[in-house]
Amino acid sequence: VQLVESGGGLVQPGGSLSLSCAASGSIFSVNVMGWYRQAPGKERELVAVITYGGSTNYADSVKGRFIISRDNPKNTVYLQMNRLKPEDAAVYYCRGQVQGSPNSDYDWIWGQGTQVTVSS
């Protein structure tokens, strides 16, 4: 099972960027999916999470600017980032709670990360 992110890049302050993360492999179900980020010299932090049923939770720093959503049949989670600030620049990681078979436990899986740069 792997999570593959896409959509990072360079954007000017005030701009928008959309990230996506698809889970693939031997998957029975994916419960919670989320986005985390890590800036140079800082710890990895939660950005937003979403449950299978669509309940969401956001870091205070991104509330009102970022939107997390998911497509359950595609095992894909998205992050729409609006009004980006220089302090949003980081490597963004996807994380998913994945069940490989009906009788297996859920395992947390990380993606490889995608760079988001916010600069003029």
N, CA and C of each residue as an Amber inpcrd file, in Angstrom:
protein
   360
   0.8470000  -1.1850000   0.0000000   0.0000000   0.0000000   0.0000000
   0.8860000   1.2400000   0.0000000   0.5520000   2.2010000  -0.8260000
   1.2990000   3.4530000  -0.8280000   0.3590000   4.6230000  -1.0600000
   0.8280000   5.7780000  -0.5820000   0.1230000   7.0350000  -0.8050000
   1.0060000   7.9100000  -1.6760000   0.4390000   8.4390000  -2.7340000
   1.2160000   9.2540000  -3.6670000   0.5840000  10.6250000  -3.7790000
   1.3640000  11.6490000  -3.3820000   0.8870000  13.0210000  -3.4550000
   1.2520000  13.6430000  -4.7940000   0.4870000  14.6350000  -5.1710000
   0.8010000  15.4300000  -6.3580000   0.2080000  16.8130000  -6.1820000
   0.7370000  17.7610000  -6.9620000   0.1490000  19.0900000  -6.9950000
   0.9620000  20.1800000  -6.3300000   2.0880000  19.8400000  -5.7230000
   2.8980000  20.8830000  -5.1130000   3.5450000  21.7710000  -6.1590000
   4.1810000  22.8360000  -5.6760000   4.8480000  23.7340000  -6.6090000
   5.0660000  25.0990000  -6.0030000   5.3460000  26.0500000  -6.8830000
   5.6110000  27.4280000  -6.4780000   4.3820000  28.2850000  -6.7410000
   4.0130000  29.0970000  -5.7610000   2.8660000  29.9800000  -5.9070000
   3.1920000  31.2960000  -5.2090000   2.6390000  32.3700000  -5.7010000
   2.8460000  33.6720000  -5.0870000   1.9610000  33.8360000  -3.8590000
   2.3720000  34.6550000  -2.9100000   1.5080000  34.9340000  -1.7510000
   0.1390000  35.4230000  -2.2090000  -0.8800000  34.8950000  -1.5590000
  -2.2470000  35.2190000  -1.9440000  -2.8270000  34.2900000  -2.9770000
  -1.9890000  33.4510000  -3.5360000  -2.4380000  32.5290000  -4.5740000
  -3.0310000  31.2520000  -4.0200000  -3.3780000  30.3460000  -4.9290000
  -4.0130000  29.0780000  -4.5590000  -3.2520000  27.9100000  -5.1620000
  -3.3760000  26.7820000  -4.5040000  -2.7500000  25.5470000  -4.9670000
  -3.5940000  24.3860000  -4.4780000  -3.6460000  23.3440000  -5.2750000
  -4.4290000  22.1770000  -4.9010000  -3.5350000  20.9480000  -4.8580000
  -3.6260000  20.1950000  -3.7850000  -2.8810000  18.9500000  -3.6260000
  -3.8410000  17.7660000  -3.6860000  -3.3290000  16.6590000  -4.1550000
  -4.1050000  15.4330000  -4.1120000  -3.2210000  14.2940000  -3.6470000
  -3.8450000  13.2710000  -3.0910000  -3.1190000  12.1100000  -2.5830000
  -3.9800000  10.8810000  -2.8070000  -3.4480000   9.9330000  -3.5420000
  -4.1810000   8.7180000  -3.8520000  -3.5330000   7.5180000  -3.1780000
  -4.3500000   6.7110000  -2.5410000  -3.8830000   5.4590000  -1.9510000
  -4.0470000   4.3420000  -2.9660000  -3.0290000   3.5100000  -3.0660000
  -3.0930000   2.4050000  -4.0180000  -2.4670000   1.1560000  -3.4110000
  -2.7780000   0.0230000  -4.0120000  -2.2750000  -1.2460000  -3.5160000
  -3.4170000  -2.1040000  -3.0140000  -3.0920000  -3.0100000  -2.1130000
  -4.0970000  -3.9070000  -1.5600000  -4.8490000  -3.1830000  -0.4450000
  -5.9890000  -2.6230000  -0.7950000  -6.7450000  -1.7940000   0.1420000
  -8.1600000  -2.3190000   0.2770000  -8.5850000  -2.5330000   1.5110000
  -9.9850000  -2.8640000   1.7650000 -10.7620000  -1.5930000   2.0880000
 -10.2030000  -0.7520000   2.9550000 -10.8460000   0.5170000   3.2600000
  -9.8170000   1.5130000   3.7740000 -10.1690000   2.7780000   3.6640000
  -9.3410000   3.8520000   4.1980000 -10.2040000   4.6810000   5.1290000
  -9.8150000   4.7700000   6.3680000 -10.6170000   5.5020000   7.3550000
 -10.2250000   6.9830000   7.3310000  -9.4770000   7.4130000   8.2970000
  -9.0800000   8.8150000   8.3530000  -7.9790000   9.0930000   7.3310000
  -8.0860000  10.2310000   6.6600000  -7.0170000  10.7060000   5.7710000
  -6.6970000  12.1450000   6.1630000  -5.4610000  12.5200000   5.9780000
  -5.1080000  13.8550000   6.3990000  -3.8800000  14.4010000   5.7130000
  -3.6550000  15.6680000   5.9620000  -2.4880000  16.3710000   5.4440000
  -1.6960000  16.9540000   6.6100000  -0.4040000  16.7980000   6.5230000
   0.5250000  17.3430000   7.4960000   1.5730000  18.1350000   6.7230000
   2.3130000  18.9760000   7.4200000   3.3800000  19.7070000   6.7470000
   4.5650000  19.8770000   7.6790000   5.7200000  20.0320000   7.0470000
   6.9490000  20.2310000   7.8140000   7.8110000  21.2600000   7.1090000
   8.0470000  22.3550000   7.7930000   8.9180000  23.4100000   7.2810000
  10.3340000  23.1620000   7.7940000  11.3300000  23.7080000   7.1320000
  12.7240000  23.5040000   7.5740000  12.9240000  23.9410000   9.0200000
  13.5130000  23.0730000   9.8060000  13.8030000  23.3960000  11.1950000
  12.6170000  23.2940000  12.1290000  11.4840000  22.8600000  11.6130000
  10.2900000  22.7450000  12.4470000   9.7810000  21.3170000  12.4690000
   8.9550000  21.0140000  13.4530000   8.3630000  19.6850000  13.5460000
   7.2000000  19.5570000  12.5550000   6.9260000  18.3280000  12.1940000
   5.7820000  18.0620000  11.3360000   4.5130000  18.3910000  12.1020000
   3.5760000  19.0620000  11.4440000   2.3510000  19.4730000  12.1130000
   1.1290000  19.1000000  11.2930000   0.0290000  18.9170000  11.9910000
  -1.2380000  18.6160000  11.3480000  -1.7490000  19.8500000  10.6130000
  -2.2290000  19.6520000   9.4090000  -2.8880000  20.7180000   8.6500000
  -4.4020000  20.5140000   8.6660000  -4.8250000  19.3190000   8.2500000
  -6.2510000  19.0210000   8.1990000  -6.4410000  17.5210000   8.0960000
  -7.5510000  17.0380000   8.6610000  -7.9030000  15.6300000   8.5570000
  -9.3700000  15.5130000   8.2000000  -9.7150000  14.3620000   7.6050000
 -11.1010000  14.1000000   7.2370000 -11.3890000  12.6230000   7.4380000
 -12.5360000  12.3260000   8.0260000 -12.9220000  10.9420000   8.2390000
 -13.6070000  10.3840000   6.9970000 -13.8510000   9.0850000   7.0030000
 -14.5410000   8.4630000   5.8710000 -15.9110000   9.1060000   5.6610000
 -16.5550000   9.4850000   6.7570000 -17.8780000  10.0900000   6.6750000
 -17.8730000  11.5640000   6.3320000 -16.6860000  12.1610000   6.2700000
 -16.6020000  13.5530000   5.8340000 -16.4220000  14.5720000   6.9360000
 -16.2850000  14.1370000   8.1770000 -16.0120000  15.0910000   9.2540000
 -14.5900000  15.6040000   9.1210000 -14.4250000  16.8950000   9.3430000
 -13.1230000  17.5200000   9.1300000 -12.6270000  18.2340000  10.3880000
 -11.3190000  18.4160000  10.4120000 -10.6810000  19.1810000  11.4840000
  -9.4800000  19.8890000  10.8730000  -9.3010000  21.1550000  11.2440000
  -8.2380000  21.9700000  10.6620000  -7.3590000  22.5820000  11.7400000
  -6.1070000  22.8010000  11.3960000  -5.2460000  23.6060000  12.2400000
  -5.7670000  25.0380000  12.2270000  -5.6380000  25.7240000  13.3540000
  -6.1350000  27.0990000  13.4370000  -5.5070000  27.9840000  12.3630000
  -4.2640000  27.7110000  12.0430000  -3.5320000  28.5640000  11.1140000
  -4.0660000  28.5040000   9.6830000  -4.8540000  27.4700000   9.3660000
  -5.3520000  27.3360000   7.9930000  -6.8710000  27.4050000   7.8940000
  -7.5430000  27.5020000   9.0230000  -9.0090000  27.5760000   8.9960000
  -9.4750000  28.7650000   8.1620000 -10.4660000  28.5040000   7.3360000
 -10.9920000  29.5580000   6.4820000 -10.2230000  29.7630000   5.1910000
  -9.0630000  29.1340000   5.0700000  -8.2490000  29.2770000   3.8460000
  -8.0880000  27.9430000   3.1100000  -7.9740000  26.8470000   3.8510000
  -7.7570000  25.5280000   3.2600000  -9.0300000  24.7080000   3.3670000
  -9.2210000  23.8490000   2.3870000 -10.3720000  22.9520000   2.3880000
  -9.8940000  21.5360000   2.0800000 -10.2140000  20.6020000   2.9800000
  -9.8880000  19.1990000   2.7450000 -11.1400000  18.4730000   2.2810000
 -10.9750000  17.5800000   1.3330000 -12.0980000  16.7840000   0.8380000
 -11.5590000  15.4270000   0.4010000 -12.4610000  14.5030000   0.1050000
 -12.0100000  13.1790000  -0.3030000 -13.0040000  12.5480000  -1.2510000
 -12.5070000  11.6130000  -2.0210000 -13.3200000  10.8020000  -2.9180000
 -13.1340000   9.3600000  -2.4610000 -14.0940000   8.8400000  -1.7280000
 -13.9390000   7.5160000  -1.1290000 -13.7570000   6.3860000  -2.1500000
 -14.5500000   6.3320000  -3.2110000 -14.3330000   5.2510000  -4.1850000
 -12.9320000   5.2640000  -4.7990000 -12.3210000   6.4470000  -4.8740000
 -10.9720000   6.5670000  -5.4430000  -9.8790000   6.5330000  -4.3780000
 -10.2630000   6.4170000  -3.1120000  -9.2860000   6.4390000  -2.0100000
  -8.3350000   7.6270000  -2.1490000  -8.9090000   8.7680000  -2.4250000
  -8.1200000   9.9620000  -2.6860000  -8.5660000  11.1090000  -1.7820000
  -7.5870000  11.8410000  -1.2800000  -7.8660000  13.0160000  -0.4630000
  -7.2640000  14.2360000  -1.1520000  -7.9360000  15.3610000  -1.0030000
  -7.5170000  16.5910000  -1.6510000  -7.3200000  17.6950000  -0.6070000
  -6.4960000  18.6570000  -0.9510000  -6.3350000  19.8360000  -0.1100000
  -6.3100000  21.0550000  -1.0170000  -7.3510000  21.8580000  -0.9250000
  -7.4040000  23.1080000  -1.6660000  -6.8760000  24.2040000  -0.7540000
  -5.8020000  24.8450000  -1.1800000  -5.1530000  25.8610000  -0.3570000
  -5.3360000  27.2210000  -1.0220000  -5.9950000  28.1220000  -0.3120000
  -6.2850000  29.4600000  -0.8240000  -5.6090000  30.5130000   0.0330000
  -5.4450000  31.6850000  -0.5250000  -4.8270000  32.8300000   0.1930000
  -3.5420000  32.3820000   0.8830000  -2.6890000  31.7530000   0.1160000
  -1.4550000  31.2090000   0.6840000  -0.5360000  32.3030000   1.1980000
   0.1580000  31.9820000   2.2750000   1.0890000  32.8950000   2.9200000
   2.4910000  32.2870000   2.8670000   3.5130000  33.0980000   2.9690000
   4.8810000  32.5520000   2.9880000   5.0750000  31.5040000   4.0840000
   4.3910000  31.6730000   5.2020000   4.5380000  30.7060000   6.2960000
   3.8540000  29.3660000   6.0200000   3.1060000  29.2730000   4.9320000
   2.5270000  27.9880000   4.5300000   3.5280000  27.1200000   3.7700000
   4.6470000  27.6890000   3.3980000   5.6480000  26.9360000   2.6440000
   6.1980000  25.7920000   3.4860000   6.2070000  24.6090000   2.9140000
   6.6490000  23.4170000   3.6350000   6.5720000  22.2190000   2.6920000
   7.0560000  21.0980000   3.1710000   6.7690000  19.8350000   2.5030000
   5.4500000  19.3260000   3.0840000   4.5150000  19.0410000   2.2290000
   3.2010000  18.5740000   2.6410000   3.1270000  17.0600000   2.4660000
   2.7170000  16.4070000   3.5460000   2.6300000  14.9500000   3.5540000
   1.1830000  14.5100000   3.7170000   0.8400000  13.4910000   2.9870000
  -0.4560000  12.8470000   3.1260000  -0.3060000  11.6760000   4.1030000
  -1.3510000  11.4170000   4.8550000  -1.3450000  10.2790000   5.7710000
  -2.7070000   9.6230000   5.7280000  -2.7150000   8.3060000   5.6990000
  -3.9760000   7.5990000   5.6390000  -4.0190000   6.4190000   6.5810000
  -5.1840000   6.1530000   7.1110000  -5.4070000   5.0010000   8.0060000
  -6.0170000   3.9090000   7.1420000  -5.1920000   2.9360000   6.7870000
  -5.5410000   1.9810000   5.7370000  -5.7360000   0.5810000   6.3020000
  -6.7810000  -0.0720000   5.8270000  -7.0390000  -1.4740000   6.1790000
  -6.8450000  -2.3000000   4.9150000  -5.9260000  -3.2640000   4.9910000
  -5.6030000  -4.0280000   3.7950000  -6.5820000  -5.1360000   3.4740000
  -7.2460000  -5.6710000   4.4910000  -8.2120000  -6.7560000   4.2940000
  -9.2590000  -6.6490000   5.3960000 -10.3910000  -7.3270000   5.2460000
 -11.4780000  -7.1670000   6.2220000 -11.0840000  -7.5300000   7.6510000
 -10.1500000  -8.4430000   7.8070000  -9.7870000  -8.8970000   9.1530000
  -8.4940000  -8.2810000   9.6740000  -7.9310000  -7.3760000   8.9320000
  -6.6620000  -6.7870000   9.3540000  -6.8820000  -5.4990000  10.1330000
  -5.8570000  -5.1110000  10.8710000  -5.9090000  -3.8460000  11.5870000
  -5.6970000  -2.6840000  10.6130000  -6.0540000  -1.5070000  11.0700000
  -5.7440000  -0.3120000  10.3000000  -4.2930000   0.0820000  10.5750000
  -3.5880000   0.4300000   9.5430000  -2.2140000   0.9180000   9.6550000
  -2.1480000   2.3400000   9.1270000  -1.3260000   3.1580000   9.7860000
  -1.1130000   4.5140000   9.2940000   0.0060000   4.4940000   8.2630000
  -0.2720000   5.0580000   7.1230000   0.6820000   5.1050000   6.0140000
   0.9630000   6.5590000   5.6680000   2.2390000   6.8880000   5.4190000
   2.6320000   8.2220000   5.0000000   2.9530000   8.2320000   3.5080000
   2.6440000   9.3550000   2.8770000   3.1230000   9.5870000   1.5270000
   4.5430000  10.1130000   1.5610000   5.1050000  10.3220000   0.3780000
   6.5040000  10.7270000   0.3000000   6.6910000  12.2320000   0.4380000
   5.6300000  12.9910000   0.3410000   5.6860000  14.4350000   0.5070000
   5.7760000  15.1750000  -0.8050000   5.2550000  16.3880000  -0.8050000
   5.3370000  17.2590000  -1.9730000   5.6290000  18.6790000  -1.5010000
   6.5360000  19.3400000  -2.1890000   7.0040000  20.6610000  -1.7640000
   6.0280000  21.7460000  -2.1900000   5.6960000  22.6140000  -1.2500000
   4.9130000  23.8180000  -1.5480000   5.7690000  25.0260000  -1.1880000
   6.0040000  25.8780000  -2.1640000   6.7950000  27.0860000  -1.9650000
   5.9160000  28.2980000  -2.2180000   5.9080000  29.2160000  -1.2730000
   5.1030000  30.4330000  -1.3980000   6.0650000  31.6180000  -1.3940000
   6.2280000  32.2040000  -2.5480000   7.2110000  33.2720000  -2.6750000
   6.8880000  34.1400000  -3.8840000   7.2220000  35.4000000  -3.7620000
   7.0480000  36.3060000  -4.8980000   8.3480000  36.3970000  -5.7070000
